Amino acid sequence: MINHKIRKLNIKDIDELEKIELETYGKYGWSKDIFKSELNNPLSLYLAYEGLNEGSKILGYIGTWLIVDEGHITTLVVCSDFRRKHIADILLYNLIVQLKSNKIKWLTLEVKASNTPAINLYKKFGFKEFGIRKKYYQDNNEDALLLWTENIQTEGYTDKLKGIMSQFLLKENDADKSNYKL
Ligand SMILES: CC(C)(COP(=O)(O)OP(=O)(O)OC[C@H]1O[C@@H](n2cnc3c(N)ncnc32)[C@H](O)[C@@H]1OP(=O)(O)O)[C@@H](O)C(=O)NCCC(=O)NCCS
């Protein structure tokens, strides 16, 4: 596993974030102004995955709005050179742990119907399809799948999270397993 730290995103990160958005989504990426308003929103939670051996660069981030007992995931990006190294697994896991302690019960999000990597990730974490938003995306008019979790506060879901984390931590020799206990 990459030597990393999970921390909250802050305003000082926005230049770095805008660059990653541009690389990921081109002109459809979030601007600095969008990040400013998201990070100033008291109902949002944004986490960064910092690569400690990469000069503390942000290698990925995830965000959510907290609306009563629902968490609406607004973004999840991993830098292209660092994909398939469990960074999204770790970000989503950390987000869910924090949301569980904030009494959030259900998580929801929209994802492009063709985005197999993201759909696989969310399904692994127990998200299920509950609908389609037709032509939801501006860049290519693609449909969005609307995904929801079961209640993340249940023992069953906690066991599921433990199972997901133990599966890949077991494969990693240098994993600091103590960081990833529920
Ligand atoms: C989707 C994304 C965040 C995944 O990040 P990642 O760090 O590479 O993912 P991880 O290595 O943590 O993989 C976690 C799981 O995601 C799924 N997954 C990730 N990449 C995949 C791929 N290329 N093909 C199929 N499944 C994939 C798998 O289920 C994987 O679990 P496994 O390794 O046990 O099979 C990344 O590809 C990305 O940033 N894409 C562009 C932005 C985006 O589409 N964001 C999602 C918006 S809803």
The ligand as an SDF file (V2000), in Angstrom:
LIG
                    3D

 48 50  0  0  0  0  0  0  0  0999 V2000
  -13.2300    5.0840  -10.2810 C   0  0  0  0  0  0  0  0  0  0  0  0
  -11.8980    5.4140   -9.6150 C   0  0  0  0  0  0  0  0  0  0  0  0
  -12.1350    6.4610   -8.5280 C   0  0  0  0  0  0  0  0  0  0  0  0
  -11.3010    4.1220   -8.9860 C   0  0  0  0  0  0  0  0  0  0  0  0
  -10.1300    4.4700   -8.2780 O   0  0  0  0  0  0  0  0  0  0  0  0
   -8.9430    3.4110   -7.9630 P   0  0  0  0  0  0  0  0  0  0  0  0
   -8.1240    3.9850   -6.8590 O   0  0  0  0  0  0  0  0  0  0  0  0
   -8.2430    3.0530   -9.2150 O   0  0  0  0  0  0  0  0  0  0  0  0
   -9.7750    2.1470   -7.4490 O   0  0  0  0  0  0  0  0  0  0  0  0
   -9.2340    1.0080   -6.4580 P   0  0  0  0  0  0  0  0  0  0  0  0
   -7.8680    0.5740   -6.8740 O   0  0  0  0  0  0  0  0  0  0  0  0
   -9.4020    1.4470   -5.0530 O   0  0  0  0  0  0  0  0  0  0  0  0
  -10.2470   -0.1720   -6.7950 O   0  0  0  0  0  0  0  0  0  0  0  0
  -11.4030   -0.3980   -5.9960 C   0  0  0  0  0  0  0  0  0  0  0  0
  -12.4150   -1.2250   -6.7640 C   0  0  0  0  0  0  0  0  0  0  0  0
  -12.9280   -0.4590   -7.8590 O   0  0  0  0  0  0  0  0  0  0  0  0
  -13.1860   -1.3040   -8.9870 C   0  0  0  0  0  0  0  0  0  0  0  0
  -12.2970   -0.8870  -10.0820 N   0  0  0  0  0  0  0  0  0  0  0  0
  -11.3670    0.1000  -10.0200 C   0  0  0  0  0  0  0  0  0  0  0  0
  -10.7840    0.2600  -11.2320 N   0  0  0  0  0  0  0  0  0  0  0  0
  -11.3520   -0.6550  -12.0530 C   0  0  0  0  0  0  0  0  0  0  0  0
  -11.1880   -0.9670  -13.4340 C   0  0  0  0  0  0  0  0  0  0  0  0
  -10.2990   -0.2990  -14.2040 N   0  0  0  0  0  0  0  0  0  0  0  0
  -11.9710   -1.9350  -13.9760 N   0  0  0  0  0  0  0  0  0  0  0  0
  -12.8680   -2.6040  -13.2230 C   0  0  0  0  0  0  0  0  0  0  0  0
  -13.0840   -2.3490  -11.8930 N   0  0  0  0  0  0  0  0  0  0  0  0
  -12.3300   -1.3890  -11.3160 C   0  0  0  0  0  0  0  0  0  0  0  0
  -12.8870   -2.7140   -8.5090 C   0  0  0  0  0  0  0  0  0  0  0  0
  -14.0810   -3.2250   -7.9660 O   0  0  0  0  0  0  0  0  0  0  0  0
  -11.8600   -2.4680   -7.4120 C   0  0  0  0  0  0  0  0  0  0  0  0
  -11.8510   -3.4960   -6.4540 O   0  0  0  0  0  0  0  0  0  0  0  0
  -10.8980   -4.8010   -6.6790 P   0  0  0  0  0  0  0  0  0  0  0  0
   -9.5040   -4.2710   -6.8100 O   0  0  0  0  0  0  0  0  0  0  0  0
  -11.1280   -5.5780   -5.4150 O   0  0  0  0  0  0  0  0  0  0  0  0
  -11.3820   -5.4650   -7.9250 O   0  0  0  0  0  0  0  0  0  0  0  0
  -10.8570    5.9430  -10.6730 C   0  0  0  0  0  0  0  0  0  0  0  0
  -10.8380    5.0680  -11.7730 O   0  0  0  0  0  0  0  0  0  0  0  0
  -11.1230    7.3660  -11.1570 C   0  0  0  0  0  0  0  0  0  0  0  0
  -10.7040    8.3610  -10.5250 O   0  0  0  0  0  0  0  0  0  0  0  0
  -11.8310    7.4990  -12.3060 N   0  0  0  0  0  0  0  0  0  0  0  0
  -12.1080    8.8380  -12.8880 C   0  0  0  0  0  0  0  0  0  0  0  0
  -13.0820    9.6290  -12.0540 C   0  0  0  0  0  0  0  0  0  0  0  0
  -14.3690    8.8580  -11.8160 C   0  0  0  0  0  0  0  0  0  0  0  0
  -14.9110    8.2300  -12.7250 O   0  0  0  0  0  0  0  0  0  0  0  0
  -14.8740    8.9580  -10.5710 N   0  0  0  0  0  0  0  0  0  0  0  0
  -16.1140    8.3220  -10.1740 C   0  0  0  0  0  0  0  0  0  0  0  0
  -17.2200    9.2830  -10.3420 C   0  0  0  0  0  0  0  0  0  0  0  0
  -18.7770    8.6080   -9.7860 S   0  0  0  0  0  0  0  0  0  0  0  0
  1  2  1  0
  2  3  1  0
  2  4  1  0
  2 36  1  0
  4  5  1  0
  5  6  1  0
  6  7  2  0
  6  8  1  0
  6  9  1  0
  9 10  1  0
 10 11  2  0
 10 12  1  0
 10 13  1  0
 13 14  1  0
 14 15  1  0
 15 16  1  0
 15 30  1  0
 16 17  1  0
 17 18  1  0
 17 28  1  0
 18 19  1  0
 18 27  1  0
 19 20  2  0
 20 21  1  0
 21 22  1  0
 21 27  2  0
 22 23  1  0
 22 24  2  0
 24 25  1  0
 25 26  2  0
 26 27  1  0
 28 29  1  0
 28 30  1  0
 30 31  1  0
 31 32  1  0
 32 33  2  0
 32 34  1  0
 32 35  1  0
 36 37  1  0
 36 38  1  0
 38 39  2  0
 38 40  1  0
 40 41  1  0
 41 42  1  0
 42 43  1  0
 43 44  2  0
 43 45  1  0
 45 46  1  0
 46 47  1  0
 47 48  1  0
M  END
$$$$
